[in-house]
Amino acid sequence: MNIESKTVVVQKDAAAMCSFLSDVKNYEQLMPENCTKFEVIRENAFVFALKGMPEIALEIKEVNAPQQVVLGALSDKLPFTLTGQIESIDSDSSQVQLLFEGEFNAMMGMMIKGPITKFLESLVSNMETL
């Protein structure tokens, strides 16, 4: 299953945005209002929970500065990646899009598509206000 967020313009250059997304502590600022838990569990990983959803642990898998940061699930039960694609606009701004990619059975896919789409939109909307 692949889900793409809308593309948003952020008032940070591509290198600064890549650096921001490469620091797991910064994801707390991007979380939606219904986030009930956020905890950095190690230098490159964090766990979060949204109301009514199980906890999800993510770690930074790859950084291709300044255009991409790839996060991946720590659990093999729900294998997926969340990729931040960053494109430079000028020296003061860049555009960012989040790409979710995971392999789920059809039933699981139907259950999680809506919440994940909403989650991605919330993350990128919060990036716009940085």
Secondary structure, 3 states (H helix, E strand, C coil): CEEECCCEEECCCHHHHHHHHCCHHHHHHHCCCCEEEEEEEECCEEEEEECCCCCEEEEEEEEECCCEEEEEECCCCCCEEEEEEEEEEECCEEEEEEEEEECCCHHHHHHHHHHHHHHHHHHHHHHHCC
